[in-house]
């Protein structure tokens, strides 16, 4: 095997190793970014649900009766509005 072939094989091996290392690093970066975006969206949804729950407990519960015609009024539970809002989000953005 000549010097030119050995040089080409060494250069090819260096490129392959460099490509594999770059692919692994880039995969990790893309994975971490995707994970952070999902977590940020979850934080936003949780903050929205908490805000809805707080609004319900401070502004709506004092205005609504606990019972209507002998039946419990679900709207008086602060988590009810947050759950309904989250359900609508799930229906709108399935998956």
N, C-alpha and C positions, 0 to 999 in steps of 0.2 A: 504494500500500500504506500502510495506516494505521500509526500509532504502536503500537497494540496488537499488530498482526500482526508488526511488526519486533521488538518486545519478546519475543513468544512464540517467534519463530524464534531469537533470540539465546539465550533461556533453553533451548530445545530443543537447540541446538548445544552449550551448556555441559554439559547433562546427558549428551548422547551422548559427548562427549569425556571427561567424568568417568567415565562407565560403562566406556568402553574402557580407560582408564588403570587403573581399579580392577580390571577383569577381567584385564589383563596382570599386574599386581602379585600378585593372588591366585593366578593360575595358576602363577607362578614360586614362590610360597611353598609351594603344595601340591606342586608337582613336587620341590622341594628336600626337603620333609619325607618324601615317599614314597621318594626316593633314599636319604636317611639311614636310614630304617627298613630298607630292603633291605640296606644296608651293615652295619647293626648286627646283623641276623640272620645275615649271612654271617660276621661276626666271631665271633658266638657259636658257629656251627657249626664254624668253624676251630679255636676254642679247645677245643671238645669233642673234635674229632678229635685234636688235639695231646695232650690229656689221656689219651685212650684209648691213643694210641701210646706215651706215656711210661709209662703203667701196664703195658702189654704188655711193653715193653723192660725195665722194672725188676723186675716181679713174676712174669710168666709165662715169659719166655724162659729164666730159670735152671731152671725146673721141667720144661720140655718138652724131649724129645730132638730133635736136629737132623734125625734120620732115623728112620723107623719102617718096618720091613720093607723096607728099601732104598729107600724113597720119601721125598722131601723133605716136611717137615711145614710147611705154609703158616702155621700159627698162630704159628710162631717169628719171623715177620717182623712188626715192630712196626706197619707201615703196614697190614697185612692186617686187623686188627681195626677200624682207623679206616675203611678202605674198606668193610668189611662193614656197619658202623654207618651210614655215609653212604648206602649202597645201600638199607638198610632205611628210612631217612628219605625217600629218593626214592620208594620204593614206597608209603610211607604218605601222602606229600604230593606226589603227581604234579603236575608243572607248576610 
